[in-house]
């Protein structure tokens, strides 16, 4: 049986502080080998003036293990 933890709360962030491009750069610079074809979709939360977003990150299935720079293996659940 697989247990799934439900999300209790989502805190939007300011897109001016953390852009989609920034997030993509962080992912690509800290994981080896890089993960091709990552899709990052910003979802606006609240008013346009607030500029708050939540990023949905889609990571495609891979045929290899990916590691962060600290050598921990990442596992997609």
N, C-alpha and C positions, 0 to 999 in steps of 0.2 A: 504494500500500500504506500502511495506517495503522499506526503503531507505538503500542503500548500499554505503558506502564511499569507493572510489577507492584508492588504495595505491599510493601515489605520489612519494615516495622514499624509498629505502631499504638501510640501512647502515650495511654492513657486520662487524662482530667483529672478533677479534683475538681468534682463538680456544685455544691458549695457556693460555689466560687470563680467558676465560669463556668456559669451556668444556661442553659437553653433560651431563656428570655426575654431574657437578656443577649445571647446570640448573635443572636437575631432583631432586637434593637434595633440592634446594631452593623451588621448587614447593611443594615437599612432606613435607617440614618442616614448611611451612607457610600457608597451607590450611588444614582445618579440616572439616569433616573427609578426610583422604587422598583419592585421586582419583586413583582408580586402572586402570591398563592397559593403562597408558599414553604412547604414542609413540612419541619419539623425533628423528627427522631425520636431520642430518647435511647436508647442501648443500654447497659444496666448491665453492667459488667465487674467480676468479682470479687464480693465479699460486699456485702450491703446496707450494712453498717457502714462499709466503705471509701468508699462513695459515689462510686466511679469510673465514669465514663461515656465513651462515644464518641458523637458526634452525627453522624447521617446527614442531610445536607442535600439535599433534592430541589428543583431549580430548574426550573420549567416552561419550555417553549419560548416564546420571545417574538418579537414582530414588530418590535422596535426594538433599537437598541444601548444597552447600559447602561454607564455610566462611574462609576468611583470618583471621589471628590473630587479626586484628583490628576490627573484627566482621562485615565487609561488606560482603554482599551476592554477589557471582559471578554468572553471567548469561551468558550462552553460546548463541551467536548470529549466 
